[in-house]
Amino acid sequence: MVVGGADRIIFICCLLTVQEHDVETTHGVLHVTMRGVAKGNRPTILTYHDIGLNHKSCFNSLFNYEDMQEVTQHFSVVHVDAPGQQENAPVFPAGYQYPTMDQLAEILPSVLTQLQVKSVIGIGVGAGAYILTKLALNEPSLVEGLVLINIDPCAKGWMDWAASKLSGWTSNLVDTIMGHHFSTDELTENKEIVQTYRLHISQDIPLDNLAMFFNSYDSRTELQMERPVPGLNETIATTPRCPALLVVGDTSPAVDAVVECNSRMNPTKTSLLKVCLCLSVVFFFQKPGKLAEAFKYFVQGMGYSKYSLHLIGSHTSVAFKNPFFNPLTPNQLWSLSYMEQHRNLLMAHF
């Protein structure tokens, strides 16, 4: 149930309501923030942040960006904070059992039901991308689309070990999480932003709570996904059924993990977007224009027109400017059928 006493409603420009809820679940209370209300048959945009962040530090710059607001004015948005990661979160009592990654995904359907959300387009980063992918595997009818940034489908393994060795920042929890977000070069060359996020991680989230979320992600199991092969296993392969956009900076430490995830997805429904000169997710959200643009075209490619934003038939032509699908002339207009033929790999170098 939604805990009534914890709800806060904020009115912005008398047009958009932002409601904060503490929702009771089988694994404790989950803090969620909802912008707007569910709109007819349109899905709600559902976000989930990475370790060391919360929905504000992870997504505020993106959702406050003008191009992103052009999209979100037509959709409701639900931001989920992992247990104990929200601003001013109380410290968990002694003996509290933090949910596993699987359990964090399992509680989302009941939370969305309480918020009267019927379907979602997920945007997840790191740990949040893992959780939303798990949700799509568990509840395929609930998830219409996925945007997965820096996703790692593997259990704790060689990729994590290599990242920690390369970063050299393994002395304590905050340093370990900094190494998760920043490359070695960024840690030494972008000291101002690094220090800002170090202070956020060490001061804005109770470290005991943060350690529990980190340990949950660090103990994740491998996402059981298999790329469908026509004529071989396409009817039985386990993989998200919805359209998906995988996003990573082309020099990010997460590249190998994201490419591995792409190899397990349905190639007819999955696109991989590598953004040039974009390293950590932190810098990605410091300059959110490319992600906002990519998300706008992703939503249009799903059949939500930029102008009417109602669901249109899969065989209807949708004309709009889409530089991601056009290697030759950025101003050419493409149809949905062209987009569907070029979903597998989007190499966008800006």
Buried (B, 14 or more C-beta within 10 A) or exposed (E): EBEEEEEEEEEEEEEBBBBBBBBBBEBBBBBBBBBBEBEEEBBBBBBBBBBBBBBBBBBBBBBEBEBBEEBBEBBBBBBBBBBBBBEEBEEBEEEEEBBBBBBBBBBBBBBBEBBEBBBBBBBBBBBBBBBBBBBBBBBEEBBBBBBBBBBBBBEBEEBBEEBBEEBEBEEEBBBBBBBBBBBBEBBEEBEEBBEBBBEBBBEBBBBEBBBBBBEBBBEBEEBEBBBBEEEEEEEEBEBBBBBBBBBBBBBBBBBBBBEBBBBBBBBEBBBBBBBEEBBBBBBBBEBBEBBBBBBBBBBBBBBBBBEEBEBBEEEEEBEBBBBBBBEEEEEEEBBBEBBBEBBBEBEBEE
